[in-house]
Amino acid sequence: MDKRLLALDLDALRSFVEGTDSASFAEAAERLCRSTSAISAQLKKLEQQCGSPLTVRQGRTLALTPAGEILLSYARRMLALNDEALRAIKGELLQGEVRLGMQEDFGESLMPGVLGRFSQQHPGLRITARVDRNQALLRGVAQGELDLALVWQEERGGEVVRSEPLRWVCRTREELEAFLLRGEPLPLVVFDAPCLLRSRAIAALDAAGIPWRIAFTSHSLSGLWAGVNAGLGVTLRTGIGLPDALQTDRGLLPDAGELEMALHTCDRSANAAVSSMRALILRALNG
């Protein structure tokens, strides 16, 4: 018996991804210049190759099954690698500019490697990066000032990349214990309002009945780290970019849940350069 694994059809995978992204396989057929029946046949072929249904009908729309969700992640990476290989072989150099916005957390830790690799792959492209707060970045995408923005997800609308657990950050555990033992309101080091993490911190403490006060505010992430490192209070962040000199709480303060990282794309920025950057970001952060 031949036990070799089947090779997934890249054209079928492209139709699957387009149909999922547009929430309509009829629209995907129009984008790919194919008939709806051809797209349906490709989807059935993928389901046969995977040995599992990939979509399920919910009312008038199709939703992904658990197997479909798994395949979608791999399909994006396979298509991006395929397209990257063809561009490299053909010597296709993208020209123009990609305007990327990102939260300060990502700009200092996650994105330098992505930007360096993108620049190596596409030396003819100019990258304009903007580090800012969530609302400013989302407004930039909506107004066409940014092509892409990597943000902490506040509302649905972006493409969720992954989730990160929220952590209470302090200078030392002993210092945090001292704050709590004194019975005084817990001093918080936070961004100026409005701020998603500031709101999550306050909500978690209120739900646990722990009194708090705003002890230090800053416009920058480095300012938050400096405030915590100076012993002015505690802050709520993810572990991304956490300085080695600081510690995270385990069990003294309430669980604040997780926070989703999302990538927003401007509807008016549909070009090969932006698509390439988007694919690289998704592949890097999901990997």
C-alpha positions in Angstrom: 0.0 0.0 0.0 1.3 3.5 -0.9 1.5 5.5 2.3 2.8 8.7 0.8 0.9 11.8 1.8 -1.2 13.6 -0.8 0.0 17.0 -2.0 -2.6 19.7 -1.4 -3.6 21.6 -4.5 -2.3 25.2 -4.3 -5.0 26.6 -6.6 -7.7 25.0 -4.5 -6.0 26.4 -1.4 -6.0 29.9 -2.9 -9.7 29.6 -3.6 -10.3 28.4 -0.1 -8.4 31.4 1.4 -10.1 33.9 -0.8 -13.5 32.5 -0.1 -12.9 32.6 3.7 -11.4 36.1 3.6 -14.4 37.5 1.6 -16.9 35.4 3.5 -18.4 34.5 0.1 -17.1 31.8 -2.3 -19.1 33.5 -5.1 -17.1 36.7 -4.5 -13.9 34.6 -4.4 -14.9 33.1 -7.8 -15.3 36.7 -9.2 -11.9 37.7 -7.8 -10.1 34.7 -9.2 -12.0 34.8 -12.5 -13.5 31.4 -12.1 -17.0 30.1 -12.0 -18.7 29.4 -8.6 -19.1 25.7 -9.6 -15.3 25.5 -10.2 -14.6 27.0 -6.7 -17.1 24.5 -5.1 -15.3 21.7 -6.9 -12.0 22.8 -5.6 -13.4 23.0 -2.0 -14.7 19.4 -2.3 -11.4 18.3 -3.6 -9.7 19.8 -0.6 -12.2 18.1 1.8 -11.5 14.8 0.1 -7.7 15.3 0.4 -8.1 16.3 4.1 -10.7 13.6 4.8 -12.8 16.1 6.7 -15.4 18.8 6.0 -13.8 22.3 6.0 -16.9 24.4 6.1 -20.4 24.2 7.6 -23.5 26.2 6.6 -24.8 28.6 9.2 -27.9 30.3 7.8 -26.9 31.9 4.5 -23.2 31.9 5.2 -20.5 29.2 5.4 -18.4 29.0 8.6 -15.1 27.1 9.1 -15.1 23.7 10.9 -12.2 23.0 13.3 -10.4 21.3 10.4 -11.0 24.3 8.2 -9.5 26.7 10.8 -6.4 24.5 11.0 -6.1 24.3 7.2 -6.6 28.1 6.8 -3.5 28.9 8.8 -1.4 26.5 6.9 -2.9 27.5 3.5 -1.9 31.2 4.1 1.7 30.2 4.8 1.9 27.7 1.9 0.6 30.3 -0.6 2.9 33.0 0.8 5.9 30.8 0.4 4.8 29.7 -3.1 4.4 33.3 -4.2 7.7 34.3 -2.6 9.5 31.5 -4.4 8.1 32.5 -7.7 9.0 36.2 -7.2 12.5 35.2 -6.3 13.0 32.9 -9.3 11.5 35.5 -11.7 13.5 38.3 -10.2 10.3 40.3 -9.6 11.1 43.3 -7.5 8.2 45.2 -5.9 8.4 49.0 -6.0 6.7 51.7 -4.1 6.0 52.1 -0.4 4.4 50.2 2.5 3.1 52.3 5.4 3.0 50.2 8.6 1.7 51.2 12.0 2.3 49.3 15.2 1.9 49.4 18.9 5.1 50.3 20.8 5.2 46.7 22.3 5.6 45.3 18.8 7.9 47.9 17.5 10.6 47.2 20.1 10.5 43.4 20.2 8.5 41.6 17.5 8.8 43.7 14.3 12.5 44.4 13.8 13.1 40.9 12.5 10.0 41.1 10.2 11.0 44.5 8.8 14.6 43.4 8.2 13.5 40.2 6.3 11.0 42.2 4.2 13.6 44.7 3.3 16.0 41.9 2.2 13.3 40.3 0.0 12.1 43.6 -1.5 15.0 46.1 -1.6 13.1 48.3 -4.1 10.4 49.0 -1.6 10.4 51.8 0.9 8.9 51.1 4.4 7.4 53.9 6.5 6.8 52.7 10.1 4.7 54.6 12.6 4.6 53.7 16.3 1.5 55.0 18.1 -1.4 54.2 20.4 -4.3 51.9 19.3 -6.9 54.6 18.4 -4.4 56.7 16.4 -3.3 53.6 14.4 -6.9 52.5 13.7 -7.8 56.0 12.6 -4.8 56.0 10.3 -6.0 52.8 8.6 -9.5 54.1 8.3 -8.4 57.3 6.7 -5.9 55.7 4.3 -2.8 57.1 6.0 -1.6 53.5 6.9 -1.7 50.4 4.8 -1.4 48.0 7.7 -1.6 48.4 11.5 -0.7 45.8 14.1 -2.6 46.6 17.3 -4.1 45.2 20.5 -7.7 44.2 19.5 -10.4 46.4 21.1 -13.2 45.7 18.7 -13.8 43.1 16.0 -12.7 44.1 12.5 -9.1 43.2 12.3 -7.5 39.8 11.5 -6.6 38.2 14.8 -3.0 37.0 14.8 -2.8 35.4 18.2 -3.7 35.9 21.9 -1.3 36.9 24.7 -1.9 36.4 28.5 -2.0 39.6 30.5 0.4 39.9 33.4 0.8 42.2 36.3 4.3 43.6 36.2 6.2 44.8 39.3 9.8 45.6 40.4 9.9 42.7 42.8 7.3 40.3 44.3 8.3 41.4 47.8 7.5 45.0 46.8 4.1 43.9 45.5 3.3 42.0 48.7 4.3 45.1 50.7 1.8 47.2 48.6 -1.0 44.8 49.4 -0.1 44.3 53.1 -0.2 48.1 53.8 -3.9 48.0 52.9 -3.6 51.1 50.9 -4.9 51.5 47.3 -2.7 49.6 44.9 -0.6 52.2 42.9 -0.9 51.7 39.2 1.5 52.7 36.4 -0.5 53.2 33.2 -0.9 55.0 30.0 -3.1 58.1 29.8 -6.8 57.3 29.1 -8.2 56.1 26.9 -6.2 52.9 27.1 -7.4 49.3 26.7 -4.9 47.8 29.2 -5.6 50.6 31.7 -9.3 49.7 31.6 -8.6 46.0 31.9 -6.4 46.5 34.9 -9.1 48.6 36.7 -11.9 46.2 35.8 -9.9 43.2 37.2 -9.1 45.0 40.4 -12.6 46.3 40.9 -14.0 42.7 40.3 -11.7 41.4 43.0 -12.5 44.2 45.4 -8.9 45.5 45.5 -8.7 49.3 45.9 -6.4 51.1 43.5 -5.1 54.6 42.6 -3.3 56.0 39.5 0.2 56.7 40.7 2.0 57.4 37.5 1.0 57.9 33.8 3.1 58.0 30.7 2.7 58.5 26.9 5.3 55.8 26.1 6.0 52.2 27.0 9.5 53.0 28.0 8.0 55.5 30.5 5.8 52.7 32.0 8.8 50.5 32.4 10.7 53.3 34.1 7.9 54.0 36.5 7.6 50.4 37.5 11.4 50.1 37.8 11.4 53.1 40.1 9.0 51.4 42.5 6.1 53.7 41.8 3.6 50.9 41.3 2.5 48.0 39.1 1.3 47.8 35.6 -0.7 45.4 33.4 0.9 44.3 30.1 1.7 41.2 28.1 5.1 39.5 28.3 6.1 41.0 25.0 9.2 43.2 25.4 9.2 42.8 29.2 12.5 44.2 30.6 14.7 41.6 32.3 14.9 43.8 35.4 11.1 43.5 36.1 9.1 40.6 37.3 5.5 39.3 36.8 3.1 38.5 39.5 1.9 34.9 40.1 -1.2 34.6 42.3 -1.2 37.9 44.3 -3.4 39.8 41.9 -6.5 38.7 40.0 -6.3 37.1 36.5 -6.9 39.7 33.9 -7.4 37.3 31.0 -5.8 37.5 27.6 -5.5 40.1 24.9 -5.7 39.5 21.1 -3.2 40.9 18.7 -4.8 41.9 15.4 -3.7 43.1 12.0 -5.8 45.7 10.2 -5.5 46.3 6.5 -6.7 49.4 4.7 -9.3 48.6 2.1 -7.7 51.0 -0.4 -4.2 49.4 -0.1 -4.8 46.3 -2.3 -1.4 45.8 -4.0 1.3 43.2 -4.1 3.6 45.0 -1.7 1.1 45.3 1.1 -0.1 41.7 0.5 3.5 40.6 0.8 4.1 42.5 4.0 0.8 41.2 5.5 1.7 37.6 4.7 5.2 38.0 6.2 3.8 39.5 9.4 1.2 36.7 9.8 3.7 34.0 9.1 6.3 35.4 11.5 3.9 36.0 14.4 2.0 32.8 14.0 5.3 30.9 13.8 
